[in-house]
Amino acid sequence: VRQTGGLLRFESDAMAKVLKKVSYFAISASNVLITGESGTGKELIARSIHAASAYANGAFVALNCSAIPTELFEGELFGHAQGAYTGSRKGGRKGLIHEAQKGVLFLDEVSELSFDQQAKILRFLQERCYRQVGGNQEIYSDIKIVAATNKPLHELIEKGTFRHDLFYRLNVLNINIPALRNRREDIICIAKHK
């Protein structure tokens, strides 16, 4: 049984190749896009990148892009300034990007972002700066972005539901995780260590 950082157990050569990419991509500050079917271990790969990177001392912050309604997305990601809206927390609230400072922000199920949400993420990826909701100060962020999807983004781009420019920003480095059916030796390995 081979494993990495105690996170991922595998026996297949296919996953050994994936882990070799992880070690190369971890030392780069560039964004990484992980693709693969559900259940292939995309978050474990993202955590492995974090653990092997210069951002390992910072937090690993995961955002499930399918779980946040559009109207809450900006506040969740960027936080909000004090008094940004009625009932907002005194002193404001830090967002997920702030939590991930000097660490990794993991955008899981990135294909599920609405067009409006995609535009907000894109601007942040371009500028590496953001403003809290209700704030007027640009805040610089030093984080590594890792995104994951189980859907073919090229097809979504053709359908007009995913922005090509966002795909271009996220897909600087790419890791495709082979389906479990194509690496059966890993199924037994995973089952034994659950």
Summary of the structure (lengths in Angstrom):
residues: 194
radius of gyration: 17.7
end to end distance: 13.5
largest distance: 55.4
contacts: 600
relative contact order: 0.23
helix: 41%
strand: 20%
